[in-house]
Amino acid sequence: MLNFLMAATSRNSNESMMHLTATREILESVIDQIEDGIILAQPDGKVTYHNIRAKELFGLANDFPLKNLNELSHINWKKRMARAALDSGDQYGTVIASDRLIRFEEKVHVGETARFLEFTVRRLFSKNVQHEIRVIVVRDISVRRRLEATLQTGGTCGLITSSPEMLKLLERARQIAASDASVLLQGESGTGKSCFARMIHDHSKRSRHPLVEVNCAAIPETLMESEFFGHTKGAFTGAIEQRNGKFSAANHGTLFLDEIGEIPLHLQAKLLQAIEDGRFQKIGSNETTSVSTRLICASNVNLRDAVDKGGFRADLYYRISVIPLTIPPLRDRLGDVPVLVKHFIDDLVARGHADNITITRSAWQALLNYPWPGNIRELSNAVEHGVICAETGTVDIDSLPLDIRLYSQEMPIQGFAEPQAPAEGETGKECSNGGRDELLAALKKAHGSKAVAAQILGIDRTTLWRRMQKQGVSSM
């Protein structure tokens, strides 16, 4: 290893060679004390040097002759580096031909323990060396991953995908991240709109500044103006001290307004002015505050329809939807279910669950047949439910949540047309053509909104989805 690092300074004299040998021994001793694994490898994967820690991280014996990268937990290095380059928004060929860092994570098994490792790969080259060397730094991030998995509130991420449509959306999101244009994310609840907002911010020039997230549906209408713009001391009853709002907190960063459709009309005008001018006044103040904020909004209802119905200002809609992105529901990309399930199981393992989880064929069939009205958030909860209730590490259909089990019992296996008995609480009429007419009428009255249609029929959304599937009714 160090022959490469010191090639530029080597001399032919015996005195210099003795000095270099001593220096090499000292440097190797120092490197062996580092907590990270250090590996030097050729482009074909041949290992030319590694420190002691590298073997320890992979659970290899000290006398194991590590000769090739493929001997390290069977990691497909080319595939992982290509994926890491794509995730960063670059092309693999561009990155691999330069000295830029490539970083990725991998879960490896050391005995019966799952270990999360972070790999940093850089191409190192010198005029005095004929062949390039790749320097690989391996860091154990298991403790950090367990902490993140335990503390994260959402627990969902719609960016784990194999769907061509979603991959195009991700590419578009990375493309627009560099601008300051307002972005409107639309899609059903639980599809991953918050994940998209965070990704856009992380890839933007504002990433070193705060991303301030506001759930507009969770703020009482009387407190919204203060929450957005702040207030002075004594501006209203209970204002015992001056307070800055979310716009000020997001200065130089990004303000993410989730469920923006919940903002009342009388406040939308002031919000529009603040967005267009970058200025506003706190409640109770005549002074103008200026901010530089990038706006990302999200809604689980179609704001264009809300504008037509008079529930949302047209001028505000056009201002926040410079770049609209619509995230498809999980039922339209069922190919993502297996990759998301794996992702959620990895998170559970990071939180301390056993790493011997298997899923039976019947459980997989139930997961793939279910329409997921709660989308990725519901899938995340279902996986956690299944893992907790699994017996001897096996997730069977009985381990899954009740809604999924009931749906699986009532729906025929795909490819068959066996008649099914009415579900508990449903009459024969509801499963007949008369039930279909009632279902279509409710959906028409609700302008295609499943949540509203379910309320009209007096049922929950899961039951609505079961009826739609049985009657062959698609989204309107």
C-alpha positions as CSV (number, residue, x, y, z in Angstrom):
1,M,0.0,0.0,0.0
2,L,2.5,2.5,1.1
3,N,4.9,1.8,-1.8
4,F,2.2,3.5,-3.9
5,L,1.9,6.5,-1.5
6,M,5.6,7.0,-1.3
7,A,6.6,6.2,-4.9
8,A,7.0,9.9,-5.7
9,T,9.6,10.4,-3.0
10,S,11.6,7.1,-3.2
11,R,15.3,7.2,-3.9
12,N,17.8,4.6,-4.8
13,S,20.3,5.1,-2.0
14,N,20.4,2.6,0.8
15,E,20.0,5.3,3.4
16,S,16.8,6.5,1.8
17,M,15.4,3.0,1.4
18,M,16.1,2.3,5.2
19,H,14.3,5.6,6.0
20,L,11.3,4.7,3.8
21,T,11.1,1.2,5.3
22,A,11.0,2.7,8.8
23,T,8.4,5.3,7.7
24,R,6.3,2.6,6.1
25,E,6.3,0.6,9.3
26,I,5.3,3.6,11.3
27,L,2.5,4.6,8.9
28,E,1.2,1.0,8.9
29,S,1.1,1.0,12.7
30,V,-0.8,4.3,12.7
31,I,-3.3,3.2,10.0
32,D,-4.0,0.0,12.0
33,Q,-5.1,2.1,14.9
34,I,-7.8,3.9,12.8
35,E,-11.4,2.9,13.6
36,D,-12.2,2.8,9.9
37,G,-11.3,0.0,7.5
38,I,-8.8,1.1,4.8
39,I,-8.5,-1.0,1.6
40,L,-6.5,-0.3,-1.5
41,A,-7.6,-2.2,-4.6
42,Q,-6.9,-2.3,-8.4
43,P,-9.8,-1.7,-10.8
44,D,-10.2,-5.4,-11.3
45,G,-10.9,-5.8,-7.6
46,K,-7.5,-7.2,-6.5
47,V,-6.6,-6.0,-3.0
48,T,-3.1,-4.6,-2.7
49,Y,-3.4,-3.5,1.0
50,H,-5.8,-3.5,3.9
51,N,-5.5,-2.6,7.5
52,I,-6.5,-4.9,10.4
53,R,-9.8,-3.0,11.0
54,A,-11.0,-3.8,7.4
55,K,-11.1,-7.5,8.3
56,E,-12.7,-6.9,11.7
57,L,-15.6,-5.0,10.1
58,F,-16.4,-8.0,7.9
59,G,-15.8,-10.6,10.6
60,L,-12.8,-12.1,8.9
61,A,-10.1,-13.9,10.8
62,N,-6.7,-12.1,11.1
63,D,-5.0,-14.9,9.1
64,F,-7.6,-14.8,6.3
65,P,-5.8,-14.0,3.0
66,L,-7.9,-11.2,1.6
67,K,-7.0,-11.0,-2.1
68,N,-10.1,-9.7,-3.8
69,L,-13.0,-7.3,-3.0
70,N,-15.5,-10.0,-4.0
71,E,-14.5,-11.9,-0.9
72,L,-16.1,-9.1,1.2
73,S,-19.6,-10.2,1.9
74,H,-20.2,-10.8,-1.8
75,I,-20.9,-7.2,-2.6
76,N,-21.4,-6.3,-6.2
77,W,-19.1,-3.4,-6.3
78,K,-19.7,-2.2,-9.8
79,K,-23.5,-2.3,-9.4
80,R,-23.4,-0.5,-6.0
81,M,-21.1,2.2,-7.2
82,A,-23.3,2.7,-10.3
83,R,-26.3,3.0,-8.1
84,A,-24.6,5.5,-5.8
85,A,-23.6,7.6,-8.8
86,L,-27.2,7.6,-10.1
87,D,-28.5,8.5,-6.7
88,S,-26.2,11.5,-6.6
89,G,-27.6,12.7,-10.0
90,D,-24.4,11.7,-12.0
91,Q,-23.6,9.1,-14.5
92,Y,-21.4,6.2,-13.3
93,G,-19.0,6.5,-16.2
94,T,-18.4,10.2,-15.4
95,V,-17.7,9.6,-11.8
96,I,-15.6,6.5,-12.1
97,A,-13.3,8.2,-14.6
98,S,-12.6,11.0,-12.2
99,D,-11.2,11.3,-8.6
100,R,-14.6,12.2,-7.2
101,L,-15.9,10.4,-4.1
102,I,-18.5,7.7,-4.5
103,R,-20.4,6.9,-1.3
104,F,-22.9,4.1,-0.5
105,E,-24.2,2.0,2.4
106,E,-24.5,-1.8,2.6
107,K,-25.9,-4.2,5.2
108,V,-23.6,-7.1,5.8
109,H,-23.9,-10.1,8.1
110,V,-21.2,-10.9,10.6
111,G,-22.3,-14.2,12.2
112,E,-25.9,-13.7,13.3
113,T,-25.5,-9.9,13.6
114,A,-26.5,-7.4,10.9
115,R,-24.0,-4.6,10.5
116,F,-24.5,-1.4,8.5
117,L,-21.3,-0.2,6.7
118,E,-20.7,3.0,4.8
119,F,-18.2,2.8,1.9
120,T,-16.3,5.8,0.5
121,V,-14.5,5.1,-2.7
122,R,-12.0,7.3,-4.5
123,R,-9.8,6.8,-7.5
124,L,-6.2,7.7,-6.7
125,F,-3.7,8.1,-9.4
126,S,-0.1,9.4,-9.8
127,K,2.3,10.0,-12.7
128,N,4.8,7.7,-11.0
129,V,2.4,4.7,-10.9
130,Q,1.3,2.8,-14.0
131,H,-2.0,1.5,-12.6
132,E,-4.6,3.4,-10.8
133,I,-5.5,2.5,-7.2
134,R,-8.9,2.8,-5.6
135,V,-8.9,3.8,-2.0
136,I,-11.9,2.4,0.0
137,V,-12.7,3.6,3.4
138,V,-15.2,1.4,5.4
139,R,-17.0,2.9,8.4
140,D,-19.3,1.0,10.8
141,I,-22.5,3.2,11.0
142,S,-24.7,0.6,12.7
143,V,-25.1,2.7,15.9
144,R,-26.1,5.7,13.8
145,R,-28.5,3.8,11.7
146,R,-30.2,2.3,14.7
147,L,-30.5,5.7,16.3
148,E,-31.9,7.2,13.0
149,A,-34.4,4.3,12.6
150,T,-35.5,4.7,16.2
151,L,-35.9,8.5,16.1
152,Q,-37.4,9.0,12.6
153,T,-41.0,10.1,12.8
154,G,-42.2,9.3,9.3
155,G,-40.7,5.9,8.9
156,T,-41.6,6.0,5.2
157,C,-39.7,6.8,2.1
158,G,-41.3,6.8,-1.3
159,L,-38.0,7.2,-3.0
160,I,-37.1,3.5,-2.8
161,T,-38.4,2.5,-6.2
162,S,-37.9,0.3,-9.3
163,S,-40.8,2.0,-11.1
164,P,-39.9,3.7,-14.4
165,E,-42.4,6.4,-13.8
166,M,-41.0,7.1,-10.3
167,L,-37.5,7.0,-11.6
168,K,-38.4,9.7,-14.1
169,L,-40.0,11.8,-11.3
170,L,-36.8,11.4,-9.2
171,E,-34.7,12.5,-12.1
172,R,-36.9,15.5,-12.7
173,A,-36.8,16.4,-9.0
174,R,-33.0,16.4,-9.1
175,Q,-33.1,18.5,-12.2
176,I,-35.3,21.2,-10.7
177,A,-33.5,21.2,-7.3
178,A,-30.9,23.6,-8.5
179,S,-33.4,26.3,-9.3
180,D,-35.4,28.4,-6.9
181,A,-38.7,27.7,-8.7
182,S,-41.7,26.9,-6.5
183,V,-42.7,23.2,-6.6
184,L,-46.1,21.7,-6.0
185,L,-46.2,18.0,-5.0
186,Q,-49.6,16.3,-5.5
187,G,-50.6,12.8,-4.6
188,E,-52.6,10.8,-2.2
189,S,-51.7,10.7,1.5
190,G,-48.7,8.5,2.2
191,T,-47.2,8.5,-1.3
192,G,-43.9,10.1,-0.2
193,K,-44.4,13.8,-0.8
194,S,-42.4,14.8,2.2
195,C,-39.5,12.6,1.0
196,F,-39.6,14.4,-2.3
197,A,-39.5,17.7,-0.6
198,R,-36.5,16.7,1.5
199,M,-34.7,15.3,-1.5
200,I,-35.2,18.5,-3.5
201,H,-33.9,20.6,-0.6
202,D,-30.9,18.3,-0.1
203,H,-29.9,18.6,-3.8
204,S,-30.3,22.4,-3.9
205,K,-27.9,25.2,-3.3
206,R,-29.9,25.9,-0.1
207,S,-29.1,22.6,1.5
208,R,-26.8,24.1,4.1
209,H,-29.7,26.2,5.4
210,P,-32.8,24.9,7.1
211,L,-35.7,22.9,5.6
212,V,-38.7,24.1,7.6
213,E,-41.7,21.7,7.4
214,V,-45.2,22.9,8.2
215,N,-48.3,20.7,8.3
216,C,-51.0,23.2,7.5
217,A,-53.7,20.8,8.4
218,A,-52.4,20.5,12.0
219,I,-52.4,24.3,12.7
220,P,-55.6,25.8,14.1
221,E,-57.0,28.5,11.7
222,T,-56.7,31.2,14.4
223,L,-53.0,30.6,14.8
224,M,-52.0,30.2,11.1
225,E,-51.0,33.8,10.5
226,S,-48.8,33.9,13.6
227,E,-47.3,30.5,12.7
228,F,-46.3,31.7,9.3
229,F,-45.3,35.3,9.9
230,G,-44.7,35.6,13.7
231,H,-46.0,38.2,16.1
232,T,-44.8,40.9,18.5
233,K,-45.3,40.9,22.2
234,G,-48.8,41.8,23.2
235,A,-50.1,41.6,19.6
236,F,-53.0,39.5,20.9
237,T,-54.1,37.7,24.0
238,G,-51.5,35.2,25.0
239,A,-48.7,36.8,23.0
240,I,-46.5,37.2,26.0
241,E,-43.3,37.4,24.0
242,Q,-42.2,38.2,20.4
243,R,-42.0,35.2,18.1
244,N,-40.6,34.7,14.6
245,G,-42.7,32.7,12.2
246,K,-41.8,29.8,9.8
247,F,-40.9,32.2,6.9
248,S,-38.2,33.7,9.1
249,A,-37.0,30.3,10.2
250,A,-36.6,29.2,6.6
251,N,-34.7,32.3,5.5
252,H,-32.0,31.3,2.9
253,G,-33.4,27.8,3.1
254,T,-36.6,26.0,2.0
255,L,-40.1,26.2,3.4
256,F,-42.2,23.1,2.9
257,L,-46.0,23.7,3.3
258,D,-47.7,20.3,3.5
259,E,-51.5,20.2,2.9
260,I,-51.5,23.8,1.7
261,G,-55.1,23.3,0.6
262,E,-56.1,23.6,4.3
263,I,-55.1,27.3,4.4
264,P,-58.2,29.5,4.6
265,L,-59.0,31.9,1.8
266,H,-58.5,35.1,3.8
267,L,-54.9,34.0,4.7
268,Q,-54.1,32.9,1.1
269,A,-53.9,36.5,0.0
270,K,-51.2,37.4,2.5
271,L,-49.4,34.2,1.8
272,L,-49.3,35.1,-1.9
273,Q,-47.9,38.5,-1.2
274,A,-45.2,37.1,1.1
275,I,-44.2,34.6,-1.6
276,E,-44.1,37.1,-4.5
277,D,-42.4,39.9,-2.6
278,G,-40.3,38.0,-0.2
279,R,-41.5,40.4,2.5
280,F,-44.2,40.4,5.2
281,Q,-45.1,42.0,8.5
282,K,-45.5,40.3,11.8
283,I,-48.8,40.5,13.6
284,G,-48.8,43.7,15.6
285,S,-45.8,45.2,13.8
286,N,-45.5,47.9,11.1
287,E,-41.9,46.8,10.3
288,T,-41.3,44.8,7.1
289,T,-39.3,41.6,7.3
290,S,-37.5,40.4,4.2
291,V,-36.6,36.8,3.6
292,S,-35.1,34.6,0.8
293,T,-37.0,31.4,0.9
294,R,-37.6,28.6,-1.6
295,L,-41.1,27.3,-1.5
296,I,-42.2,23.7,-1.8
297,C,-45.9,22.8,-1.3
298,A,-47.8,19.6,-1.2
299,S,-51.5,18.6,-1.3
300,N,-53.4,15.3,-1.3
301,V,-56.3,16.9,-3.1
302,N,-56.3,18.3,-6.6
303,L,-55.7,22.0,-6.2
304,R,-56.8,22.7,-9.7
305,D,-60.2,21.3,-8.9
306,A,-60.2,23.3,-5.6
307,V,-59.6,26.4,-7.7
308,D,-62.6,25.6,-9.9
309,K,-64.8,25.1,-6.9
310,G,-63.7,28.4,-5.3
311,G,-61.9,26.7,-2.4
312,F,-58.4,27.9,-3.4
313,R,-57.2,31.2,-5.0
314,A,-56.2,30.8,-8.6
315,D,-53.4,33.4,-8.4
316,L,-51.8,31.5,-5.4
317,Y,-52.2,28.2,-7.2
318,Y,-50.3,29.4,-10.3
319,R,-47.6,31.0,-8.1
320,I,-46.9,27.8,-6.1
321,S,-47.2,25.4,-9.1
322,V,-44.4,26.7,-11.3
323,I,-43.2,23.1,-11.4
324,P,-46.0,20.6,-10.5
325,L,-45.1,16.9,-9.8
326,T,-47.8,14.3,-9.3
327,I,-46.7,11.2,-7.3
328,P,-48.5,8.0,-8.3
329,P,-50.2,5.9,-5.6
330,L,-48.6,2.6,-4.6
331,R,-51.4,0.5,-6.3
332,D,-50.2,1.9,-9.6
333,R,-46.7,0.7,-9.0
334,L,-47.0,-2.6,-7.2
335,G,-43.6,-3.6,-8.4
336,D,-42.3,-1.3,-5.7
337,V,-43.9,-3.3,-2.9
338,P,-41.0,-5.9,-2.7
339,V,-38.2,-3.3,-2.7
340,L,-40.1,-1.2,-0.1
341,V,-40.7,-4.2,2.1
342,K,-37.0,-5.0,2.1
343,H,-36.2,-1.3,2.9
344,F,-38.7,-1.3,5.8
345,I,-37.4,-4.7,7.2
346,D,-33.8,-3.2,7.0
347,D,-35.0,-0.3,9.1
348,L,-36.6,-2.6,11.6
349,V,-33.4,-4.6,11.8
350,A,-31.5,-1.4,12.4
351,R,-33.9,-0.7,15.3
352,G,-32.9,-4.0,16.9
353,H,-35.3,-6.6,15.5
354,A,-34.0,-10.0,14.5
355,D,-32.3,-10.3,11.1
356,N,-33.9,-13.6,10.2
357,I,-37.2,-12.4,8.7
358,T,-38.8,-14.5,6.0
359,I,-42.2,-13.9,4.2
360,T,-44.4,-16.8,3.1
361,R,-45.9,-17.0,-0.4
362,S,-49.4,-16.4,0.9
363,A,-48.3,-13.2,2.8
364,W,-46.5,-11.9,-0.4
365,Q,-49.7,-12.6,-2.4
366,A,-51.8,-10.7,0.2
367,L,-49.3,-7.7,0.1
368,L,-49.3,-7.6,-3.7
369,N,-53.1,-7.9,-4.1
370,Y,-54.0,-5.3,-1.5
371,P,-54.8,-1.8,-3.0
372,W,-52.9,0.2,-0.3
373,P,-55.3,3.1,0.2
374,G,-52.8,4.4,2.8
375,N,-49.9,4.0,0.3
376,I,-46.3,3.7,1.5
377,R,-47.1,4.9,5.0
378,E,-49.7,2.0,5.3
379,L,-47.2,-0.5,3.8
380,S,-44.5,0.6,6.4
381,N,-47.0,0.0,9.2
382,A,-48.0,-3.3,7.8
383,V,-44.5,-4.5,7.5
384,E,-43.8,-3.5,11.1
385,H,-47.0,-5.2,12.2
386,G,-46.0,-8.4,10.3
387,V,-42.5,-8.5,11.8
388,I,-43.6,-8.0,15.4
389,C,-46.4,-10.6,15.0
390,A,-44.2,-13.1,13.1
391,E,-43.6,-16.5,14.7
392,T,-40.1,-17.8,14.6
393,G,-39.1,-15.0,12.2
394,T,-41.7,-16.0,9.5
395,V,-44.3,-13.4,8.4
396,D,-47.4,-15.3,7.4
397,I,-50.7,-14.0,6.3
398,D,-51.9,-14.2,9.9
399,S,-49.1,-11.9,10.9
400,L,-50.4,-9.1,8.7
401,P,-52.9,-6.3,9.8
402,L,-56.6,-7.1,9.9
403,D,-57.5,-5.0,6.8
404,I,-55.1,-6.9,4.6
405,R,-56.2,-10.3,6.0
406,L,-59.9,-9.4,5.4
407,Y,-59.2,-8.1,1.9
408,S,-57.2,-11.3,1.1
409,Q,-60.1,-13.5,2.2
410,E,-62.7,-11.6,0.2
411,M,-60.8,-11.2,-3.0
412,P,-60.1,-14.0,-5.4
413,I,-56.6,-14.8,-6.3
414,Q,-55.6,-12.9,-9.5
415,G,-56.3,-14.9,-12.6
416,F,-59.4,-16.6,-11.1
417,A,-63.0,-15.5,-11.1
418,E,-64.4,-17.5,-8.2
419,P,-67.5,-15.9,-6.7
420,Q,-67.0,-14.6,-3.2
421,A,-69.4,-14.4,-0.3
422,P,-70.3,-10.9,0.9
423,A,-67.9,-9.6,3.5
424,E,-69.0,-9.2,7.1
425,G,-71.2,-6.1,7.3
426,E,-72.0,-6.1,3.6
427,T,-75.3,-7.3,2.1
428,G,-75.8,-9.2,-1.1
429,K,-77.2,-6.1,-2.7
430,E,-74.0,-4.3,-2.0
431,C,-72.1,-6.9,-3.9
432,S,-74.6,-7.0,-6.8
433,N,-75.0,-4.7,-9.8
434,G,-77.2,-2.5,-7.6
435,G,-74.3,-2.0,-5.3
436,R,-72.2,-1.1,-8.3
437,D,-74.6,1.6,-9.3
438,E,-74.6,3.0,-5.8
439,L,-70.8,3.0,-5.8
440,L,-70.6,4.8,-9.1
441,A,-73.1,7.4,-8.0
442,A,-71.2,8.1,-4.8
443,L,-67.9,8.4,-6.7
444,K,-69.5,10.7,-9.2
445,K,-71.0,12.9,-6.4
446,A,-67.6,13.0,-4.8
447,H,-65.9,14.0,-8.1
448,G,-63.7,10.9,-7.9
449,S,-62.5,11.5,-4.3
450,K,-62.4,8.1,-2.6
451,A,-62.3,9.7,0.9
452,V,-65.5,11.7,0.2
453,A,-67.2,8.7,-1.6
454,A,-66.5,6.6,1.5
455,Q,-68.1,9.2,3.7
456,I,-71.2,9.4,1.4
457,L,-71.6,5.6,1.7
458,G,-70.9,5.6,5.4
459,I,-67.9,3.2,5.1
460,D,-64.2,3.5,5.6
461,R,-61.7,3.7,2.7
462,T,-60.6,0.1,2.9
463,T,-64.1,-1.2,2.5
464,L,-64.6,1.2,-0.4
465,W,-61.5,-0.2,-2.1
466,R,-62.8,-3.7,-1.5
467,R,-66.1,-2.9,-3.2
468,M,-64.4,-1.1,-6.1
469,Q,-62.2,-4.1,-6.7
470,K,-65.2,-6.5,-6.6
471,Q,-67.3,-4.4,-8.9
472,G,-64.5,-3.7,-11.3
473,V,-64.7,0.0,-10.7
474,S,-61.6,2.0,-11.5
475,S,-60.7,5.5,-10.3
476,M,-62.8,8.2,-11.8
